[in-house]
Amino acid sequence: MQKPFSPRRRAAAAALAATAVLTVTAPSAFADVTPSKPPRTTAKAPTTDGAKAVCKRAPKVATRLDHSLDRLNGGVTTVGSVARLQQRVNNAKKEGHTAIETYLNDKLTYRKGLVTTLQQRQKDLKDVAAWCKANNNGTK
């Protein structure tokens, strides 16, 4: 009856196999390889501003903005809200966890900026929706 390999022998065998693979593949891995085809540069410049597509997506984007702002402006019990993150910052400060407080404060700063950005996009989207309505959804 043959004994199973010991952990030391298994490790040695694995190291030997890895060395063999690297020896075989290393020269080809570092060889100067020229691509068989030149990079694809056939993209065409846009001929329109994509108004039709923007008008088509505007209602969905408005819904997403509303949901995001509702979440961000939610109360302390709303996951992802500014108020909840502010409470966590306050808790970290109270407990003396300065590293956690700094980390959460940076997240809070970003999240407050996100609210401002999304509110501006919401205003811009209202202008886009009015334009789309006046211009037959961008097909005019």
N, C-alpha and C positions, 0 to 999 in steps of 0.2 A: 504494500500500500504506500502510495506516494504522499509525502507531507505537503500541506499547503505552504505557499510562500509566506515568509515572515514579512512584517511591515518594512523592515530595512531592505529586504531583497526587492519588494515591490517598488519602493522609492528609487532604488538603484536602477531597476529595469526602466522605470518611467524616465529617469534622467538620461539614460543611454538612448532611449527612443527619441527623446526631444533633441538630443545632440545630433543624432543621425538625420532627423528631419531638417534641422537648421543647416547642417552641412550640405545637404542636397539642395535646399531651396535658397540658401543665402546668396550664392552667386547670381542667380537669376533675379532675386528680389532687388538687388542693387545695380543691376545692369542698366545701361542707358537705353531706355526704350522710347522709340518714337511712335506716336499714335498712328494707327493705320488710316484714319480719316482725319481731316482737319475739323476743328470745332464747327458746330452748326451755327451759321450766321445768316440764316434765311428769314429771320423775323422781319416783318414789314412794319413800317411806322403806322400808327393809327391814323385813319382817315376821318374819323368822327370823334366826338367827345363821349360817346356811349350814353347819351341822354335817355334813350329808350330803355336801356338796361337799368339805369339809375332810377328812372320813374317806376319801373316794374318792381324793384326791390324796396322802394321807399316805405311802403306800409310795414313790411317785415322788420326793417331796420328801426322804424319808429317803435314798434312793439318791443324789440330787444332793448332799446334805449330806456323805455318806460320801466321795464322789468328791472334793469340794472340800477336805475336811479331809485326805484322803490326799495330795493335791497340795501343800497348804500345809505339811504336816508332813514332806514328802519331804526327801531329802538334797540335797547341793550339786549333784548332776547332774539334779535334777528342776526343769524349767522352771516358774516360778511359786511355788517353795517359799520359805519364810522363810529357810532356811539358804543357799540360793543368793543371795538378795538381800543377806543379811548378808555373804557372801563378796565380793560386788560393792562393798559399802560399805567393807569392809576394804581391798580393792584400790585404791579411789579415795583412801582416806586415805594408804595407803602411797606412792602416786604423787604425792601433794600436790595433787590436784584437789579443792579445797575446795567449789567450786560443785556439782560432781557428787556429792560426798559428802553435802552438805546435802540435795540433791534426793532421792537414794536413801535417806537416813536418814528423810526424811518418808514415803516410800513404805513403808519397813520398819515404821515406827510404825503406819501404817494397817493393814498386813498382819497385824501381831501382834494388833491389836485385832479384826481380822476373824476370826482364829482363835478368840478368846474368844467373839465373838458367835455364830459358827456352832456352837461347842460348847454354848452355852446353848440355841440353837434345837434342837439334837439332843436335849437333855434334855427340853425342852418337848414335842417331837414324840413322844417315848416315852410321856409322860403322855397326849397326845392319842390315840395308838394304843391305849392301855389303855382310855381312855374309850370310844372307838369300838367296841372289842370288847365291852365291857360294855353298850353301848346300841344294839346291832344296827346298827352303822355310821351312827348319827345319824338313823335313821328312827323311833326309838321315841318 
